[in-house]
Amino acid sequence: PYLCRPLKLKSMNAVSFVHEQLGTKAKASLPKFKAGDNVTVNYKILEGNKERIQSFKGDVIKRQGVGATASFTVRKMSDGVGVERLFPVFSPNIESVVLNKVGKVKRSKLFFLRERSGKSARIREKRMAVAKK
């Protein structure tokens, strides 16, 4: 019992060390978004020696993890087929994330959307007050 305790502390220090080394503070330019929001993720693609930016527009199904290991999943419909893509939050390949709509959902993980299609797969948009000029 006595020997296990220092190992636990050492592993926690190792995790925090990795998070510091990866520099989670460097990419704080992403907007605040959550599950249910509609986003466009612009990410870099390398094709041979050429680099281009491709956009992936869809609904955020989930966000998971903390610090350097945080990631989010975006789902879109492409020619009637559901396509999901997992993006690490602090990936150097993500050029930008644009928040299109803020969704009104009651869950943090929207896996039920996988079985739905058409109107039942819609997410309500959160209505926000707009300041008068």
C-alpha positions as a Markdown table, in Angstrom:
| # | Residue | x | y | z |
|---|---|---|---|---|
| 1 | Pro | 0.0 | 0.0 | 0.0 |
| 2 | Tyr | 2.8 | 2.4 | 0.8 |
| 3 | Leu | 4.6 | 1.8 | -2.4 |
| 4 | Cys | 1.5 | 2.4 | -4.6 |
| 5 | Arg | 0.9 | 5.9 | -3.4 |
| 6 | Pro | 4.0 | 7.6 | -4.8 |
| 7 | Leu | 3.5 | 5.9 | -8.1 |
| 8 | Lys | 0.0 | 7.4 | -8.3 |
| 9 | Leu | 1.3 | 10.9 | -7.6 |
| 10 | Lys | 4.1 | 10.4 | -10.1 |
| 11 | Ser | 1.6 | 9.4 | -12.9 |
| 12 | Met | -0.5 | 12.5 | -12.2 |
| 13 | Asn | 2.6 | 14.6 | -12.4 |
| 14 | Ala | 3.4 | 12.9 | -15.7 |
| 15 | Val | 0.0 | 13.7 | -17.1 |
| 16 | Ser | 0.3 | 17.4 | -16.2 |
| 17 | Phe | 3.8 | 17.4 | -17.6 |
| 18 | Val | 2.6 | 16.2 | -21.0 |
| 19 | His | -0.2 | 18.7 | -21.0 |
| 20 | Glu | 2.3 | 21.5 | -20.3 |
| 21 | Gln | 4.7 | 20.2 | -23.0 |
| 22 | Leu | 1.9 | 20.1 | -25.7 |
| 23 | Gly | 1.1 | 23.7 | -25.0 |
| 24 | Thr | -2.7 | 23.7 | -24.5 |
| 25 | Lys | -2.7 | 27.5 | -24.0 |
| 26 | Ala | -1.4 | 28.1 | -27.5 |
| 27 | Lys | -4.7 | 27.4 | -29.3 |
| 28 | Ala | -7.2 | 29.4 | -27.3 |
| 29 | Ser | -8.6 | 31.0 | -30.5 |
| 30 | Leu | -11.4 | 28.5 | -31.0 |
| 31 | Pro | -14.9 | 29.7 | -30.2 |
| 32 | Lys | -16.8 | 28.3 | -27.3 |
| 33 | Phe | -19.0 | 25.5 | -28.7 |
| 34 | Lys | -20.8 | 22.5 | -27.3 |
| 35 | Ala | -22.8 | 19.5 | -28.5 |
| 36 | Gly | -25.7 | 20.5 | -30.7 |
| 37 | Asp | -23.9 | 23.5 | -32.3 |
| 38 | Asn | -23.4 | 23.7 | -36.0 |
| 39 | Val | -19.8 | 24.4 | -36.9 |
| 40 | Thr | -17.5 | 24.6 | -39.9 |
| 41 | Val | -14.0 | 23.2 | -39.2 |
| 42 | Asn | -11.4 | 24.4 | -41.7 |
| 43 | Tyr | -8.4 | 22.0 | -41.6 |
| 44 | Lys | -5.2 | 21.5 | -43.5 |
| 45 | Ile | -4.8 | 18.5 | -45.9 |
| 46 | Leu | -1.4 | 17.5 | -47.3 |
| 47 | Glu | -1.6 | 15.9 | -50.7 |
| 48 | Gly | 1.9 | 15.0 | -51.8 |
| 49 | Asn | 3.9 | 18.2 | -51.3 |
| 50 | Lys | 0.8 | 20.5 | -51.7 |
| 51 | Glu | -1.2 | 21.8 | -48.8 |
| 52 | Arg | -4.8 | 22.9 | -49.0 |
| 53 | Ile | -7.6 | 23.8 | -46.6 |
| 54 | Gln | -10.8 | 21.8 | -46.6 |
| 55 | Ser | -13.9 | 22.6 | -44.7 |
| 56 | Phe | -16.2 | 20.2 | -42.8 |
| 57 | Lys | -19.6 | 21.6 | -41.9 |
| 58 | Gly | -21.8 | 19.7 | -39.5 |
| 59 | Asp | -23.3 | 19.3 | -36.0 |
| 60 | Val | -21.1 | 18.7 | -33.0 |
| 61 | Ile | -22.2 | 15.3 | -31.6 |
| 62 | Lys | -19.8 | 15.3 | -28.6 |
| 63 | Arg | -16.9 | 16.9 | -26.9 |
| 64 | Gln | -14.7 | 14.8 | -24.7 |
| 65 | Gly | -11.4 | 15.0 | -22.8 |
| 66 | Val | -9.6 | 17.8 | -21.1 |
| 67 | Gly | -6.4 | 19.7 | -21.8 |
| 68 | Ala | -4.2 | 18.5 | -24.6 |
| 69 | Thr | -6.2 | 15.3 | -25.2 |
| 70 | Ala | -9.6 | 17.1 | -25.7 |
| 71 | Ser | -11.4 | 16.3 | -28.9 |
| 72 | Phe | -14.8 | 16.8 | -30.6 |
| 73 | Thr | -16.8 | 14.9 | -33.1 |
| 74 | Val | -18.7 | 16.5 | -36.0 |
| 75 | Arg | -21.4 | 14.8 | -38.0 |
| 76 | Lys | -22.7 | 15.8 | -41.4 |
| 77 | Met | -24.9 | 14.2 | -44.1 |
| 78 | Ser | -23.1 | 13.7 | -47.4 |
| 79 | Asp | -25.3 | 12.3 | -50.3 |
| 80 | Gly | -27.7 | 10.7 | -47.8 |
| 81 | Val | -24.8 | 9.0 | -45.9 |
| 82 | Gly | -23.8 | 10.1 | -42.4 |
| 83 | Val | -20.2 | 11.1 | -42.1 |
| 84 | Glu | -18.5 | 11.7 | -38.7 |
| 85 | Arg | -15.1 | 13.0 | -38.1 |
| 86 | Leu | -13.1 | 13.3 | -34.9 |
| 87 | Phe | -11.0 | 16.4 | -34.4 |
| 88 | Pro | -8.4 | 17.0 | -31.7 |
| 89 | Val | -9.0 | 20.4 | -30.2 |
| 90 | Phe | -5.4 | 21.4 | -30.1 |
| 91 | Ser | -4.4 | 19.9 | -33.5 |
| 92 | Pro | -2.0 | 22.1 | -35.5 |
| 93 | Asn | -3.9 | 21.0 | -38.7 |
| 94 | Ile | -7.1 | 22.9 | -37.6 |
| 95 | Glu | -7.0 | 26.3 | -39.3 |
| 96 | Ser | -10.2 | 27.6 | -37.7 |
| 97 | Val | -13.6 | 26.7 | -36.3 |
| 98 | Val | -16.5 | 28.8 | -37.3 |
| 99 | Leu | -19.6 | 28.7 | -35.1 |
| 100 | Asn | -22.7 | 28.8 | -37.5 |
| 101 | Lys | -25.6 | 28.0 | -35.2 |
| 102 | Val | -26.0 | 27.4 | -31.5 |
| 103 | Gly | -28.2 | 24.4 | -30.9 |
| 104 | Lys | -30.7 | 23.8 | -28.0 |
| 105 | Val | -30.2 | 20.3 | -26.8 |
| 106 | Lys | -30.7 | 18.5 | -23.5 |
| 107 | Arg | -27.8 | 16.1 | -23.7 |
| 108 | Ser | -24.0 | 16.3 | -23.9 |
| 109 | Lys | -23.6 | 13.4 | -26.3 |
| 110 | Leu | -26.0 | 13.2 | -29.3 |
| 111 | Phe | -25.5 | 9.6 | -30.5 |
| 112 | Phe | -29.3 | 9.2 | -31.1 |
| 113 | Leu | -28.8 | 11.3 | -34.3 |
| 114 | Arg | -27.1 | 8.4 | -35.9 |
| 115 | Glu | -30.4 | 6.4 | -36.2 |
| 116 | Arg | -32.4 | 9.4 | -37.4 |
| 117 | Ser | -32.7 | 11.1 | -40.8 |
| 118 | Gly | -34.8 | 13.9 | -42.3 |
| 119 | Lys | -36.8 | 16.2 | -40.1 |
| 120 | Ser | -36.4 | 14.1 | -36.9 |
| 121 | Ala | -32.6 | 14.6 | -37.1 |
| 122 | Arg | -33.0 | 18.4 | -36.8 |
| 123 | Ile | -31.6 | 20.3 | -33.9 |
| 124 | Arg | -33.5 | 23.4 | -32.6 |
| 125 | Glu | -31.6 | 26.6 | -32.8 |
| 126 | Lys | -31.2 | 28.5 | -29.5 |
| 127 | Arg | -32.8 | 31.9 | -29.7 |
| 128 | Met | -30.7 | 34.8 | -28.4 |
| 129 | Ala | -31.6 | 38.3 | -27.6 |
| 130 | Val | -30.1 | 40.9 | -29.9 |
| 131 | Ala | -29.2 | 44.4 | -28.6 |
| 132 | Lys | -30.9 | 47.3 | -30.2 |
| 133 | Lys | -28.7 | 50.0 | -31.8 |
